[in-house]
Amino acid sequence: MENYIELLKLILPELIVEHFDLVSTKIEQEKMHLFFEEKNTPPKEFNNRQLVSKGFLNEITIQDFPLRGKLVYLYIKRRRWTDKESQAIIQRDWNIIAQGTRVTQEFADFLKEIMNTIKINYDSILNYFDNRSTNASAESFNAKIKAFRNQFRGVRKVDFFLFRLTKLFA
């Protein structure tokens, strides 16, 4: 069972693995649905009170990293407790989703990183679509140089090697 938990920690957000039980799964062609319920362990800050579990709050749906080509949806039921003395309803405020989204914080950070990569390489990406220009010719030339160098099992004199390259490929 411990190996199962450690594996889940690699795949799912650690907060969910530690504080929620996986109660059911449903796998469709392109989607994986994982259903979680919060464990019946009251918040530590209320240890001195007598709390009674009173069911769950409304289920929330969160999209997480895709796994094996399938979209992953986490359905989470958060538990609520009632204080026997004051009849106050107590619940945890988990910070599972990124603010203003329906995706996990880790997934949102990953998407932001991809967005930044696209911003940095924007001109190079557009260059391909505008001019159909790639670095394939440079890669091809590098492959020819490697093959030429391997043919002679290395290079002893760099000047002579460069001279031969210019005569053959220029």
N, C-alpha and C positions, 0 to 999 in steps of 0.2 A: 504494500500500500504506500509506503514511503517513497518508493521509486516513481509511482504514479503521480504523487504530489510534486516531486522535483521536476518531472517532465512537464507537468502543467505550468509550473513557474516559468519555464523557458518559453512556453507558447502564449500564455495569457498574462494579463497584468497581475503582478504579485499580490496586490490588494485583494483582488477577487479570489485568488486561490486560498489566501489565508483566512478570509472572513466569510466566504460563501461556500455552500455545498452545491455541487453539480447534481441536479435532480433528474435531468432528462436531456436527451439530444435528439435532433431530427436532422437527417441529411437528405437533401434533395440533389438534383442534378448539378446545380451550380451554387448552391447555398448550404451552409452549415448553421444550424440553430442550436445554441447552447443555453439551457435554462438553469438559472442559479437562484437559490434562496439563501438569505443571510442566516448564518448560524445563530442558534438561540443562546448566545452569550451576551448578556447586557453590557453596556459600556462601563469601563473600569471606573470612570468618575462617579458612577452611581452604585458602587459596591456596598455602600452603607445603607442603601434603601432596599425595600422589598419590591421588586419589579415582577410583573406578570406579563408574559407574552400575549399580545392581543392581535395576532395575525400579521398581515403584511400591508404595506403601502401599495399604491398602483405600480404595476410592472413598468419598467423603463426598458427601451430597446436601444442598444448601442452597437455601432459597427466597429469591428476591430480589424487587424491585419488579415488579409486573405491567407488561407492555408491550403496548400496543394491545389491551387487554382480555383478554390471555392471561396465565395464571400462568407465572412463569419459575422453572425449576429448574436450578440449576447443579450439575453432577456433576464433582467435582474429584478428580483423582489426583495425590497428592503423591509426588515422587520421593525415593528413598533412594540413598545412596552407601556404598561400603565403602572404608575406608582400607586401602591395600595393605600398609602396614607393621604396623599394630596389629589389622587385621581388624575394627575398630570400625564400627558402622553409624551413619551420620550423616544427619540429616534436618533440615529447617527446621521451626520451629514457627510457622506462619502464624496470625495472629489475624484470621481471616476472619469467623467467626460470633460473634454476641453470646452471652455466657456463658449457658448453660442453655437455649439455643434452637437452632433449626435454620434461622435466617434470618440474612442478612448484618447487620453492625453498622449500616450506613446505614439499612436497612429497619427494624431494631428502633428506631433513634432516631426515624424517621418515625412509627412506630406509637405510641411514647411521646408524641410531640407531639400526635397526634390524641387520645390518651387524656386528656392534660392539657386540651385544648380542650373535650372533652366534660365533664370535671369542672368546669371554669369555668362552662360554660353549661348545667349539669345542670338547674337549676330552670326555665330558659326552655324547654328541650326538653320537660321533663315537663309544663309548663304547657299546651303544645299538646295533648298526649295526654290530660291530665286534663280540661281545660276546652274543648278545641277552640278555643283562643284564639290568634290570631296578631296581627301588626301590620299586617295587610292594610288595615284601615280607615284607619290613619295614612298608609300609602303611597298609598291612594286619594285622601285629602284633599290630600296633597302634590302629586299629579298635577293635581288640580283647581286648586290655587293656581298651579302653573306655567302651566297652560293659560290661566287668567284673566290672569296677568301678561303672557303672550305676546300675548294678544288686544289689549292696549293698548300693546304694544311697549315694555315696561319700566315702571318706576315713577318718577315725578318727586317726588311728595310721599308719603312713607311713611305719615304719619298718615291721609291721605285714602284710601290704598290699604287700610290696615287697617280703616278705617271701612266701606268698600265690602264687604270680605270678611265682616265681621260681619253686615252687613245681608243679604247674599246667602246665606251658608252657615250662619248661626247659627239 
